[in-house]
Amino acid sequence: MSLNRNGREITRVEVLEAAHPAFADPTLGVVRGDTLFFVANSQWSLFADGADGSDAEPPVVLELGLVP
């Protein structure tokens, strides 16, 4: 999101990643330097209603550069 000069209004929104093949409930991220690291496959649904998550796949962490 881009903000106006006073930082109080969003002037532009840009999607940085969409429809990645590893996506399964993407969530949780952290910015380090100019890179966003985020979990692509949280698989929250595998833990719903008391399920133990035994069918979960290994986590996939993706990197996304934030500077063009």
C-alpha positions, 0 to 999 in steps of 0.5 A: 500500500502506498500512502499520501504525504501525511501518511493518513490515506492509502493512495494505491494498492498493489498485489505482490504475490497471488496464486502461488502453487505453494499457497495453502492458507498463506499467513505470518510474515516478517520483513528483514531488510528489503525482503518479506519472508512468509509462510505459504502453507499454514494449513490451518484447516488441518487443525480444525475441530480437534484434528491433530494435523498429522496430514500436514506437509512441511512448511514452505517459507517464501521470500518476496523482494520489496524493492523494485 
